[in-house]
């Protein structure tokens, strides 16, 4: 039983290490989306995770903020280790 638990712990640690860059990216995008959520909704329209398809090409934009001040495109990048 202890060997099975140890194996599961090692498997989980391996999975976290393997997917760390993706997890960091998701966490970074959620942090920015959380901050944008608190903008005044009467002045700002926020679109998170916008997907644009042109022909056979697909691109993803993390955040778009539309207001009287302009249109802002935000790419979230988590830089810390």
Phi and psi restraints in degrees (range 20) as a CNS / XPLOR table:
assign (resid 1 and name C) (resid 2 and name N)
       (resid 2 and name CA) (resid 2 and name C) 1.0 -64.6 20.0 2
assign (resid 2 and name N) (resid 2 and name CA)
       (resid 2 and name C) (resid 3 and name N) 1.0 -34.7 20.0 2
assign (resid 2 and name C) (resid 3 and name N)
       (resid 3 and name CA) (resid 3 and name C) 1.0 -66.1 20.0 2
assign (resid 3 and name N) (resid 3 and name CA)
       (resid 3 and name C) (resid 4 and name N) 1.0 -39.6 20.0 2
assign (resid 3 and name C) (resid 4 and name N)
       (resid 4 and name CA) (resid 4 and name C) 1.0 -64.5 20.0 2
assign (resid 4 and name N) (resid 4 and name CA)
       (resid 4 and name C) (resid 5 and name N) 1.0 -41.1 20.0 2
assign (resid 4 and name C) (resid 5 and name N)
       (resid 5 and name CA) (resid 5 and name C) 1.0 -65.1 20.0 2
assign (resid 5 and name N) (resid 5 and name CA)
       (resid 5 and name C) (resid 6 and name N) 1.0 -44.4 20.0 2
assign (resid 5 and name C) (resid 6 and name N)
       (resid 6 and name CA) (resid 6 and name C) 1.0 -60.5 20.0 2
assign (resid 6 and name N) (resid 6 and name CA)
       (resid 6 and name C) (resid 7 and name N) 1.0 -43.3 20.0 2
assign (resid 6 and name C) (resid 7 and name N)
       (resid 7 and name CA) (resid 7 and name C) 1.0 -60.9 20.0 2
assign (resid 7 and name N) (resid 7 and name CA)
       (resid 7 and name C) (resid 8 and name N) 1.0 -44.9 20.0 2
assign (resid 7 and name C) (resid 8 and name N)
       (resid 8 and name CA) (resid 8 and name C) 1.0 -63.2 20.0 2
assign (resid 8 and name N) (resid 8 and name CA)
       (resid 8 and name C) (resid 9 and name N) 1.0 -40.2 20.0 2
assign (resid 8 and name C) (resid 9 and name N)
       (resid 9 and name CA) (resid 9 and name C) 1.0 -63.6 20.0 2
assign (resid 9 and name N) (resid 9 and name CA)
       (resid 9 and name C) (resid 10 and name N) 1.0 -44.9 20.0 2
assign (resid 9 and name C) (resid 10 and name N)
       (resid 10 and name CA) (resid 10 and name C) 1.0 -65.2 20.0 2
assign (resid 10 and name N) (resid 10 and name CA)
       (resid 10 and name C) (resid 11 and name N) 1.0 -38.4 20.0 2
assign (resid 10 and name C) (resid 11 and name N)
       (resid 11 and name CA) (resid 11 and name C) 1.0 -64.3 20.0 2
assign (resid 11 and name N) (resid 11 and name CA)
       (resid 11 and name C) (resid 12 and name N) 1.0 -42.6 20.0 2
assign (resid 11 and name C) (resid 12 and name N)
       (resid 12 and name CA) (resid 12 and name C) 1.0 -64.0 20.0 2
assign (resid 12 and name N) (resid 12 and name CA)
       (resid 12 and name C) (resid 13 and name N) 1.0 -44.5 20.0 2
assign (resid 12 and name C) (resid 13 and name N)
       (resid 13 and name CA) (resid 13 and name C) 1.0 -62.1 20.0 2
assign (resid 13 and name N) (resid 13 and name CA)
       (resid 13 and name C) (resid 14 and name N) 1.0 -39.6 20.0 2
assign (resid 13 and name C) (resid 14 and name N)
       (resid 14 and name CA) (resid 14 and name C) 1.0 -63.8 20.0 2
assign (resid 14 and name N) (resid 14 and name CA)
       (resid 14 and name C) (resid 15 and name N) 1.0 -42.1 20.0 2
assign (resid 14 and name C) (resid 15 and name N)
       (resid 15 and name CA) (resid 15 and name C) 1.0 -65.0 20.0 2
assign (resid 15 and name N) (resid 15 and name CA)
       (resid 15 and name C) (resid 16 and name N) 1.0 -43.0 20.0 2
assign (resid 15 and name C) (resid 16 and name N)
       (resid 16 and name CA) (resid 16 and name C) 1.0 -63.1 20.0 2
assign (resid 16 and name N) (resid 16 and name CA)
       (resid 16 and name C) (resid 17 and name N) 1.0 -42.3 20.0 2
assign (resid 16 and name C) (resid 17 and name N)
       (resid 17 and name CA) (resid 17 and name C) 1.0 -64.3 20.0 2
assign (resid 17 and name N) (resid 17 and name CA)
       (resid 17 and name C) (resid 18 and name N) 1.0 -41.9 20.0 2
assign (resid 17 and name C) (resid 18 and name N)
       (resid 18 and name CA) (resid 18 and name C) 1.0 -65.9 20.0 2
assign (resid 18 and name N) (resid 18 and name CA)
       (resid 18 and name C) (resid 19 and name N) 1.0 -41.5 20.0 2
assign (resid 18 and name C) (resid 19 and name N)
       (resid 19 and name CA) (resid 19 and name C) 1.0 -95.3 20.0 2
assign (resid 19 and name N) (resid 19 and name CA)
       (resid 19 and name C) (resid 20 and name N) 1.0 9.4 20.0 2
assign (resid 19 and name C) (resid 20 and name N)
       (resid 20 and name CA) (resid 20 and name C) 1.0 -55.0 20.0 2
assign (resid 20 and name N) (resid 20 and name CA)
       (resid 20 and name C) (resid 21 and name N) 1.0 -45.4 20.0 2
assign (resid 20 and name C) (resid 21 and name N)
       (resid 21 and name CA) (resid 21 and name C) 1.0 -60.8 20.0 2
assign (resid 21 and name N) (resid 21 and name CA)
       (resid 21 and name C) (resid 22 and name N) 1.0 -41.9 20.0 2
assign (resid 21 and name C) (resid 22 and name N)
       (resid 22 and name CA) (resid 22 and name C) 1.0 -66.5 20.0 2
assign (resid 22 and name N) (resid 22 and name CA)
       (resid 22 and name C) (resid 23 and name N) 1.0 -41.1 20.0 2
assign (resid 22 and name C) (resid 23 and name N)
       (resid 23 and name CA) (resid 23 and name C) 1.0 -63.2 20.0 2
assign (resid 23 and name N) (resid 23 and name CA)
       (resid 23 and name C) (resid 24 and name N) 1.0 -41.4 20.0 2
assign (resid 23 and name C) (resid 24 and name N)
       (resid 24 and name CA) (resid 24 and name C) 1.0 -62.4 20.0 2
assign (resid 24 and name N) (resid 24 and name CA)
       (resid 24 and name C) (resid 25 and name N) 1.0 -40.1 20.0 2
assign (resid 24 and name C) (resid 25 and name N)
       (resid 25 and name CA) (resid 25 and name C) 1.0 -64.3 20.0 2
assign (resid 25 and name N) (resid 25 and name CA)
       (resid 25 and name C) (resid 26 and name N) 1.0 -42.8 20.0 2
assign (resid 25 and name C) (resid 26 and name N)
       (resid 26 and name CA) (resid 26 and name C) 1.0 -63.9 20.0 2
assign (resid 26 and name N) (resid 26 and name CA)
       (resid 26 and name C) (resid 27 and name N) 1.0 -43.7 20.0 2
assign (resid 26 and name C) (resid 27 and name N)
       (resid 27 and name CA) (resid 27 and name C) 1.0 -63.1 20.0 2
assign (resid 27 and name N) (resid 27 and name CA)
       (resid 27 and name C) (resid 28 and name N) 1.0 -42.7 20.0 2
assign (resid 27 and name C) (resid 28 and name N)
       (resid 28 and name CA) (resid 28 and name C) 1.0 -61.5 20.0 2
assign (resid 28 and name N) (resid 28 and name CA)
       (resid 28 and name C) (resid 29 and name N) 1.0 -43.8 20.0 2
assign (resid 28 and name C) (resid 29 and name N)
       (resid 29 and name CA) (resid 29 and name C) 1.0 -64.4 20.0 2
assign (resid 29 and name N) (resid 29 and name CA)
       (resid 29 and name C) (resid 30 and name N) 1.0 -39.3 20.0 2
assign (resid 29 and name C) (resid 30 and name N)
       (resid 30 and name CA) (resid 30 and name C) 1.0 -65.7 20.0 2
assign (resid 30 and name N) (resid 30 and name CA)
       (resid 30 and name C) (resid 31 and name N) 1.0 -36.8 20.0 2
assign (resid 30 and name C) (resid 31 and name N)
       (resid 31 and name CA) (resid 31 and name C) 1.0 -63.0 20.0 2
assign (resid 31 and name N) (resid 31 and name CA)
       (resid 31 and name C) (resid 32 and name N) 1.0 -44.7 20.0 2
assign (resid 31 and name C) (resid 32 and name N)
       (resid 32 and name CA) (resid 32 and name C) 1.0 -67.8 20.0 2
assign (resid 32 and name N) (resid 32 and name CA)
       (resid 32 and name C) (resid 33 and name N) 1.0 -44.1 20.0 2
assign (resid 32 and name C) (resid 33 and name N)
       (resid 33 and name CA) (resid 33 and name C) 1.0 -59.8 20.0 2
assign (resid 33 and name N) (resid 33 and name CA)
       (resid 33 and name C) (resid 34 and name N) 1.0 -36.9 20.0 2
assign (resid 33 and name C) (resid 34 and name N)
       (resid 34 and name CA) (resid 34 and name C) 1.0 -63.9 20.0 2
assign (resid 34 and name N) (resid 34 and name CA)
       (resid 34 and name C) (resid 35 and name N) 1.0 -43.2 20.0 2
assign (resid 34 and name C) (resid 35 and name N)
       (resid 35 and name CA) (resid 35 and name C) 1.0 -66.0 20.0 2
assign (resid 35 and name N) (resid 35 and name CA)
       (resid 35 and name C) (resid 36 and name N) 1.0 -41.0 20.0 2
assign (resid 35 and name C) (resid 36 and name N)
       (resid 36 and name CA) (resid 36 and name C) 1.0 -68.0 20.0 2
assign (resid 36 and name N) (resid 36 and name CA)
       (resid 36 and name C) (resid 37 and name N) 1.0 -26.5 20.0 2
assign (resid 36 and name C) (resid 37 and name N)
       (resid 37 and name CA) (resid 37 and name C) 1.0 -58.2 20.0 2
assign (resid 37 and name N) (resid 37 and name CA)
       (resid 37 and name C) (resid 38 and name N) 1.0 -31.9 20.0 2
assign (resid 37 and name C) (resid 38 and name N)
       (resid 38 and name CA) (resid 38 and name C) 1.0 -86.2 20.0 2
assign (resid 38 and name N) (resid 38 and name CA)
       (resid 38 and name C) (resid 39 and name N) 1.0 1.1 20.0 2
assign (resid 38 and name C) (resid 39 and name N)
       (resid 39 and name CA) (resid 39 and name C) 1.0 -66.0 20.0 2
assign (resid 39 and name N) (resid 39 and name CA)
       (resid 39 and name C) (resid 40 and name N) 1.0 151.1 20.0 2
assign (resid 39 and name C) (resid 40 and name N)
       (resid 40 and name CA) (resid 40 and name C) 1.0 -63.5 20.0 2
assign (resid 40 and name N) (resid 40 and name CA)
       (resid 40 and name C) (resid 41 and name N) 1.0 115.0 20.0 2
assign (resid 40 and name C) (resid 41 and name N)
       (resid 41 and name CA) (resid 41 and name C) 1.0 -68.9 20.0 2
assign (resid 41 and name N) (resid 41 and name CA)
       (resid 41 and name C) (resid 42 and name N) 1.0 -17.0 20.0 2
assign (resid 41 and name C) (resid 42 and name N)
       (resid 42 and name CA) (resid 42 and name C) 1.0 -79.0 20.0 2
assign (resid 42 and name N) (resid 42 and name CA)
       (resid 42 and name C) (resid 43 and name N) 1.0 -16.1 20.0 2
assign (resid 42 and name C) (resid 43 and name N)
       (resid 43 and name CA) (resid 43 and name C) 1.0 -113.8 20.0 2
assign (resid 43 and name N) (resid 43 and name CA)
       (resid 43 and name C) (resid 44 and name N) 1.0 -21.0 20.0 2
assign (resid 43 and name C) (resid 44 and name N)
       (resid 44 and name CA) (resid 44 and name C) 1.0 -130.3 20.0 2
assign (resid 44 and name N) (resid 44 and name CA)
       (resid 44 and name C) (resid 45 and name N) 1.0 136.3 20.0 2
assign (resid 44 and name C) (resid 45 and name N)
       (resid 45 and name CA) (resid 45 and name C) 1.0 -110.2 20.0 2
assign (resid 45 and name N) (resid 45 and name CA)
       (resid 45 and name C) (resid 46 and name N) 1.0 126.0 20.0 2
assign (resid 45 and name C) (resid 46 and name N)
       (resid 46 and name CA) (resid 46 and name C) 1.0 -114.5 20.0 2
assign (resid 46 and name N) (resid 46 and name CA)
       (resid 46 and name C) (resid 47 and name N) 1.0 129.5 20.0 2
assign (resid 46 and name C) (resid 47 and name N)
       (resid 47 and name CA) (resid 47 and name C) 1.0 -119.7 20.0 2
assign (resid 47 and name N) (resid 47 and name CA)
       (resid 47 and name C) (resid 48 and name N) 1.0 120.7 20.0 2
assign (resid 47 and name C) (resid 48 and name N)
       (resid 48 and name CA) (resid 48 and name C) 1.0 -104.4 20.0 2
assign (resid 48 and name N) (resid 48 and name CA)
       (resid 48 and name C) (resid 49 and name N) 1.0 143.5 20.0 2
assign (resid 48 and name C) (resid 49 and name N)
       (resid 49 and name CA) (resid 49 and name C) 1.0 57.5 20.0 2
assign (resid 49 and name N) (resid 49 and name CA)
       (resid 49 and name C) (resid 50 and name N) 1.0 57.8 20.0 2
assign (resid 49 and name C) (resid 50 and name N)
       (resid 50 and name CA) (resid 50 and name C) 1.0 -83.2 20.0 2
assign (resid 50 and name N) (resid 50 and name CA)
       (resid 50 and name C) (resid 51 and name N) 1.0 129.5 20.0 2
assign (resid 50 and name C) (resid 51 and name N)
       (resid 51 and name CA) (resid 51 and name C) 1.0 -111.3 20.0 2
assign (resid 51 and name N) (resid 51 and name CA)
       (resid 51 and name C) (resid 52 and name N) 1.0 128.7 20.0 2
assign (resid 51 and name C) (resid 52 and name N)
       (resid 52 and name CA) (resid 52 and name C) 1.0 -121.2 20.0 2
assign (resid 52 and name N) (resid 52 and name CA)
       (resid 52 and name C) (resid 53 and name N) 1.0 128.2 20.0 2
assign (resid 52 and name C) (resid 53 and name N)
       (resid 53 and name CA) (resid 53 and name C) 1.0 -114.1 20.0 2
assign (resid 53 and name N) (resid 53 and name CA)
       (resid 53 and name C) (resid 54 and name N) 1.0 126.0 20.0 2
assign (resid 53 and name C) (resid 54 and name N)
       (resid 54 and name CA) (resid 54 and name C) 1.0 -128.3 20.0 2
assign (resid 54 and name N) (resid 54 and name CA)
       (resid 54 and name C) (resid 55 and name N) 1.0 108.0 20.0 2
assign (resid 54 and name C) (resid 55 and name N)
       (resid 55 and name CA) (resid 55 and name C) 1.0 65.4 20.0 2
assign (resid 55 and name N) (resid 55 and name CA)
       (resid 55 and name C) (resid 56 and name N) 1.0 -123.8 20.0 2
assign (resid 55 and name C) (resid 56 and name N)
       (resid 56 and name CA) (resid 56 and name C) 1.0 -95.8 20.0 2
assign (resid 56 and name N) (resid 56 and name CA)
       (resid 56 and name C) (resid 57 and name N) 1.0 2.3 20.0 2
assign (resid 56 and name C) (resid 57 and name N)
       (resid 57 and name CA) (resid 57 and name C) 1.0 -102.3 20.0 2
assign (resid 57 and name N) (resid 57 and name CA)
       (resid 57 and name C) (resid 58 and name N) 1.0 135.1 20.0 2
assign (resid 57 and name C) (resid 58 and name N)
       (resid 58 and name CA) (resid 58 and name C) 1.0 -121.1 20.0 2
assign (resid 58 and name N) (resid 58 and name CA)
       (resid 58 and name C) (resid 59 and name N) 1.0 133.5 20.0 2
assign (resid 58 and name C) (resid 59 and name N)
       (resid 59 and name CA) (resid 59 and name C) 1.0 -128.1 20.0 2
assign (resid 59 and name N) (resid 59 and name CA)
       (resid 59 and name C) (resid 60 and name N) 1.0 153.9 20.0 2
assign (resid 59 and name C) (resid 60 and name N)
       (resid 60 and name CA) (resid 60 and name C) 1.0 -123.7 20.0 2
assign (resid 60 and name N) (resid 60 and name CA)
       (resid 60 and name C) (resid 61 and name N) 1.0 132.9 20.0 2
assign (resid 60 and name C) (resid 61 and name N)
       (resid 61 and name CA) (resid 61 and name C) 1.0 -112.5 20.0 2
assign (resid 61 and name N) (resid 61 and name CA)
       (resid 61 and name C) (resid 62 and name N) 1.0 129.1 20.0 2
assign (resid 61 and name C) (resid 62 and name N)
       (resid 62 and name CA) (resid 62 and name C) 1.0 -63.9 20.0 2
assign (resid 62 and name N) (resid 62 and name CA)
       (resid 62 and name C) (resid 63 and name N) 1.0 -50.1 20.0 2
assign (resid 62 and name C) (resid 63 and name N)
       (resid 63 and name CA) (resid 63 and name C) 1.0 -147.8 20.0 2
assign (resid 63 and name N) (resid 63 and name CA)
       (resid 63 and name C) (resid 64 and name N) 1.0 139.3 20.0 2
assign (resid 63 and name C) (resid 64 and name N)
       (resid 64 and name CA) (resid 64 and name C) 1.0 -127.5 20.0 2
assign (resid 64 and name N) (resid 64 and name CA)
       (resid 64 and name C) (resid 65 and name N) 1.0 129.7 20.0 2
assign (resid 64 and name C) (resid 65 and name N)
       (resid 65 and name CA) (resid 65 and name C) 1.0 -118.1 20.0 2
assign (resid 65 and name N) (resid 65 and name CA)
       (resid 65 and name C) (resid 66 and name N) 1.0 124.3 20.0 2
assign (resid 65 and name C) (resid 66 and name N)
       (resid 66 and name CA) (resid 66 and name C) 1.0 -114.3 20.0 2
assign (resid 66 and name N) (resid 66 and name CA)
       (resid 66 and name C) (resid 67 and name N) 1.0 129.4 20.0 2
assign (resid 66 and name C) (resid 67 and name N)
       (resid 67 and name CA) (resid 67 and name C) 1.0 -153.8 20.0 2
assign (resid 67 and name N) (resid 67 and name CA)
       (resid 67 and name C) (resid 68 and name N) 1.0 179.4 20.0 2
assign (resid 67 and name C) (resid 68 and name N)
       (resid 68 and name CA) (resid 68 and name C) 1.0 -66.7 20.0 2
assign (resid 68 and name N) (resid 68 and name CA)
       (resid 68 and name C) (resid 69 and name N) 1.0 -17.4 20.0 2
assign (resid 68 and name C) (resid 69 and name N)
       (resid 69 and name CA) (resid 69 and name C) 1.0 -86.0 20.0 2
assign (resid 69 and name N) (resid 69 and name CA)
       (resid 69 and name C) (resid 70 and name N) 1.0 -11.8 20.0 2
assign (resid 69 and name C) (resid 70 and name N)
       (resid 70 and name CA) (resid 70 and name C) 1.0 139.0 20.0 2
assign (resid 70 and name N) (resid 70 and name CA)
       (resid 70 and name C) (resid 71 and name N) 1.0 -176.1 20.0 2
assign (resid 70 and name C) (resid 71 and name N)
       (resid 71 and name CA) (resid 71 and name C) 1.0 -110.7 20.0 2
assign (resid 71 and name N) (resid 71 and name CA)
       (resid 71 and name C) (resid 72 and name N) 1.0 124.9 20.0 2
assign (resid 71 and name C) (resid 72 and name N)
       (resid 72 and name CA) (resid 72 and name C) 1.0 -115.0 20.0 2
assign (resid 72 and name N) (resid 72 and name CA)
       (resid 72 and name C) (resid 73 and name N) 1.0 128.1 20.0 2
assign (resid 72 and name C) (resid 73 and name N)
       (resid 73 and name CA) (resid 73 and name C) 1.0 -107.7 20.0 2
assign (resid 73 and name N) (resid 73 and name CA)
       (resid 73 and name C) (resid 74 and name N) 1.0 124.8 20.0 2
assign (resid 73 and name C) (resid 74 and name N)
       (resid 74 and name CA) (resid 74 and name C) 1.0 -120.5 20.0 2
assign (resid 74 and name N) (resid 74 and name CA)
       (resid 74 and name C) (resid 75 and name N) 1.0 125.1 20.0 2
assign (resid 74 and name C) (resid 75 and name N)
       (resid 75 and name CA) (resid 75 and name C) 1.0 -106.0 20.0 2
assign (resid 75 and name N) (resid 75 and name CA)
       (resid 75 and name C) (resid 76 and name N) 1.0 119.6 20.0 2
assign (resid 75 and name C) (resid 76 and name N)
       (resid 76 and name CA) (resid 76 and name C) 1.0 -88.6 20.0 2
assign (resid 76 and name N) (resid 76 and name CA)
       (resid 76 and name C) (resid 77 and name N) 1.0 126.3 20.0 2
assign (resid 76 and name C) (resid 77 and name N)
       (resid 77 and name CA) (resid 77 and name C) 1.0 -131.3 20.0 2
assign (resid 77 and name N) (resid 77 and name CA)
       (resid 77 and name C) (resid 78 and name N) 1.0 123.7 20.0 2
assign (resid 77 and name C) (resid 78 and name N)
       (resid 78 and name CA) (resid 78 and name C) 1.0 -90.8 20.0 2
assign (resid 78 and name N) (resid 78 and name CA)
       (resid 78 and name C) (resid 79 and name N) 1.0 114.4 20.0 2
assign (resid 78 and name C) (resid 79 and name N)
       (resid 79 and name CA) (resid 79 and name C) 1.0 -99.7 20.0 2
assign (resid 79 and name N) (resid 79 and name CA)
       (resid 79 and name C) (resid 80 and name N) 1.0 -18.6 20.0 2
assign (resid 79 and name C) (resid 80 and name N)
       (resid 80 and name CA) (resid 80 and name C) 1.0 -76.4 20.0 2
assign (resid 80 and name N) (resid 80 and name CA)
       (resid 80 and name C) (resid 81 and name N) 1.0 156.0 20.0 2
